[in-house]
Amino acid sequence: MIAAAALLVGTQASAAMVETWSVDIEGLWTAQGPAGVTRDLGDTRLRWGTSTGFGQSSLVITNPVPGLSVDTYVGAGVPPAANTVQTLTLTHANNPITGTSLQNATLTVSLALTPTVPVAPGFPLPSINYAIQFLETSNDGSCEVVGSPTPCNDIFVLTSGLLNESFNYDGFEYFVNAFPIGGTGVLQTLDAGVCAAAGAAPNCLGFTTVERLSNDLIFGLAISTEPLSVPEPAGLALVGLALAGAGVARRRQTRQD
């Protein structure tokens, strides 16, 4: 144990904080319901319903090119734009349809980080599954969303993933988060009635989408040396990638051995 502790101290003394990372991130749909909802385009699109002249409704993931570069943000609070990299985009084509509509889905996100300044071995991190509840509203005028125009807004709810997790690399602790940075949708805490209509618990996190429009939610990613926080309202609510920090540290130690 003493020898192991001495080795760890020596490793930390010789290591340097990672200033810049290369990021490979990919999101795919891995489940959807009910039966009748189609998954295609390499598992990046869900589509459903019978068109009434405007096409089916859909949820599409647009993944970034591999090898994004992001600098470590030294500090806490809200990361500046210079330390945030745009990652994937979710786009809901909200079209008037009949028949089967989406009710739930699972978005699986995989992430791999590679230090580039200084150069060091990269490693994959555990994937996270984001659970989504969805309500295709009936457009009969009795809208679940207060103040929604007719036709009614549809409801998208993220029911998992509110984390701000850390991992250890060469003796330094880092925090990684994904969060909305733009788009027509604003991820926020929804009214209790809206959450209930989508089959979600009170204080659920989501956004509503306008009929016959392409509604998108753009995510960014930041890596910091301290836990991040955001101001209210939750327009930038942190949706952390659930990292098993101890597992990452173990895999890193194995490579050192």
C-alpha positions in Angstrom: 0.0 0.0 0.0 2.8 2.4 0.9 4.5 1.6 -2.4 1.3 2.2 -4.3 0.8 5.5 -2.5 4.3 6.6 -3.4 3.7 5.7 -7.0 0.5 7.7 -7.1 2.2 10.8 -5.6 5.0 10.5 -8.1 2.5 10.3 -11.0 0.6 13.3 -9.8 3.8 15.3 -9.4 4.9 14.6 -12.9 1.4 15.1 -14.6 0.1 18.3 -16.0 -3.5 19.5 -16.1 -5.1 18.9 -19.5 -5.6 22.2 -21.2 -7.3 21.1 -24.4 -9.4 18.0 -25.2 -10.5 16.3 -28.5 -14.1 15.3 -28.1 -15.9 12.5 -30.0 -19.6 12.4 -29.2 -22.5 10.5 -30.8 -26.2 10.3 -30.0 -28.4 7.5 -31.3 -32.0 6.4 -30.7 -31.9 3.0 -29.0 -35.6 2.5 -28.1 -39.0 4.1 -28.9 -42.6 3.4 -28.3 -45.3 2.5 -29.0 -45.2 0.0 -31.9 -45.6 1.8 -35.2 -42.9 4.5 -34.5 -40.1 4.0 -37.0 -36.4 4.3 -36.3 -34.1 4.9 -39.3 -31.3 6.9 -40.9 -28.7 4.9 -38.9 -30.8 5.2 -35.7 -30.7 9.0 -35.8 -34.3 9.6 -36.8 -37.7 8.6 -35.2 -40.8 9.2 -37.3 -44.4 8.5 -36.7 -48.0 9.1 -37.7 -49.9 9.3 -41.0 -49.4 12.5 -42.9 -52.2 14.9 -43.4 -50.4 16.6 -46.3 -47.3 18.0 -44.5 -45.4 14.8 -43.9 -44.9 12.6 -40.8 -43.7 14.0 -37.5 -40.1 13.2 -36.5 -37.3 13.6 -34.0 -33.8 13.8 -35.7 -30.4 13.8 -34.1 -27.7 15.7 -35.9 -24.3 14.6 -34.6 -21.2 16.7 -34.8 -18.1 15.8 -36.8 -15.5 13.8 -34.7 -12.6 15.5 -33.1 -14.2 18.6 -31.7 -11.7 20.7 -29.7 -12.5 22.3 -26.3 -10.3 24.0 -23.8 -10.6 23.2 -20.1 -12.5 25.9 -18.2 -10.5 26.7 -15.0 -13.2 27.8 -12.6 -16.9 27.3 -11.7 -20.1 29.1 -12.6 -21.3 29.4 -16.2 -18.6 28.4 -18.7 -17.8 31.1 -21.3 -18.5 30.5 -25.0 -14.8 30.1 -25.6 -14.8 27.0 -23.4 -18.0 25.5 -24.8 -18.2 23.4 -28.0 -21.4 22.7 -29.9 -22.3 19.0 -30.0 -25.5 17.4 -31.1 -28.8 18.9 -32.2 -32.3 17.5 -31.6 -34.9 18.6 -34.2 -38.6 17.9 -33.9 -40.5 18.3 -37.2 -44.0 19.0 -35.7 -46.5 18.2 -38.4 -50.3 17.6 -38.1 -50.8 13.8 -38.3 -53.3 11.1 -37.6 -52.7 7.6 -36.2 -49.9 6.4 -34.0 -47.7 9.0 -32.3 -44.5 8.9 -30.3 -44.9 8.5 -26.5 -41.4 7.6 -25.2 -37.9 7.2 -26.5 -34.3 6.6 -25.3 -31.5 8.7 -26.5 -28.1 7.0 -25.9 -25.1 9.3 -26.0 -21.5 8.0 -26.2 -18.5 10.2 -25.4 -14.7 9.7 -25.8 -12.1 12.3 -24.7 -8.5 12.6 -25.8 -6.1 15.1 -24.3 -4.3 17.1 -27.0 -2.5 19.7 -24.8 -0.5 18.0 -23.5 -0.9 15.0 -25.7 -1.9 11.9 -23.8 -3.9 8.6 -24.4 -7.6 9.0 -24.9 -10.4 7.0 -23.3 -14.1 6.3 -23.8 -16.6 7.2 -21.0 -19.7 5.2 -20.0 -22.7 5.9 -22.3 -25.7 7.5 -20.8 -29.3 6.8 -21.7 -31.6 9.9 -21.7 -35.3 8.9 -21.2 -37.8 11.0 -23.1 -41.6 11.3 -22.7 -43.5 12.9 -25.6 -47.1 14.0 -26.1 -48.5 14.7 -29.6 -51.4 17.0 -28.7 -54.8 16.5 -30.2 -55.1 20.1 -31.6 -58.8 20.3 -30.5 -58.4 23.6 -28.8 -58.2 22.3 -25.3 -54.4 22.7 -25.1 -52.4 21.2 -22.2 -49.9 24.1 -22.5 -51.5 27.3 -21.1 -51.4 30.0 -23.7 -50.6 27.7 -26.5 -52.1 28.7 -29.8 -54.4 26.4 -31.8 -53.1 24.0 -33.1 -51.7 23.1 -29.7 -48.0 22.8 -28.9 -46.6 19.3 -28.5 -44.7 18.4 -25.4 -41.1 17.0 -25.1 -39.9 16.0 -21.6 -36.5 14.8 -20.5 -37.1 12.5 -17.6 -33.4 11.6 -16.7 -29.9 13.1 -16.9 -29.8 16.0 -14.5 -26.2 15.4 -13.4 -23.0 17.3 -13.1 -20.4 14.5 -12.8 -16.6 14.4 -12.4 -13.8 12.1 -13.5 -10.1 11.9 -12.5 -7.3 11.9 -15.1 -3.7 11.8 -14.0 -4.5 13.0 -10.5 -6.6 16.0 -11.7 -10.4 16.2 -11.2 -12.5 17.4 -14.1 -16.2 18.1 -14.5 -18.0 17.5 -17.8 -21.5 18.7 -18.7 -23.8 19.0 -21.7 -26.4 21.7 -21.8 -28.6 23.6 -24.2 -26.8 26.6 -25.9 -29.4 27.6 -28.5 -32.2 26.6 -30.8 -35.9 27.5 -31.0 -36.6 25.3 -28.0 -35.9 26.4 -24.4 -35.3 23.5 -22.0 -37.0 24.5 -18.7 -39.1 23.4 -15.8 -42.6 22.9 -17.2 -46.0 23.4 -15.4 -47.3 20.5 -13.4 -50.3 20.1 -15.8 -48.0 19.9 -18.8 -45.7 17.3 -17.1 -48.8 15.2 -16.2 -50.2 15.4 -19.7 -46.9 13.9 -21.0 -46.9 11.2 -18.3 -44.0 12.8 -16.4 -43.6 13.8 -12.7 -44.1 17.4 -11.5 -41.3 19.8 -12.1 -40.2 17.9 -15.2 -37.7 19.4 -17.6 -38.6 19.9 -21.2 -39.9 22.2 -23.9 -42.9 22.6 -26.1 -42.9 22.6 -29.9 -44.9 24.7 -32.3 -47.1 22.9 -34.9 -45.9 22.9 -38.5 -42.4 24.2 -37.6 -39.0 22.6 -37.2 -38.2 22.9 -33.5 -34.6 22.4 -32.5 -32.5 22.1 -29.3 -28.8 22.6 -29.7 -26.5 21.2 -27.0 -23.0 22.3 -26.0 -20.3 20.6 -23.9 -17.8 22.0 -21.4 -15.1 20.5 -19.3 -14.1 22.4 -16.2 -12.0 22.1 -13.1 -14.9 22.9 -10.7 -18.6 22.0 -10.7 -20.6 24.2 -13.1 -23.8 26.1 -12.2 -26.3 28.1 -14.2 -28.6 31.0 -13.4 -32.4 30.7 -13.3 -34.6 30.2 -15.3 -33.3 26.9 -16.4 -32.8 27.9 -20.1 -29.3 26.6 -19.7 -30.2 23.8 -17.3 -27.3 21.4 -17.0 -27.9 18.0 -18.5 -24.7 16.3 -17.5 -23.3 13.2 -19.2 -23.5 10.6 -16.5 -19.9 9.6 -16.0 -18.7 6.8 -13.6 -15.8 8.7 -12.3 -14.4 5.8 -10.3 -14.6 3.6 -13.3 -12.8 6.1 -15.5 -10.1 6.4 -12.9 -9.7 2.6 -12.7 -9.4 2.4 -16.5 -6.8 5.2 -16.5 -4.8 3.4 -13.8 -4.8 0.2 -15.7 -3.2 1.9 -18.7 -0.6 3.4 -16.5 0.2 -0.1 -15.1 
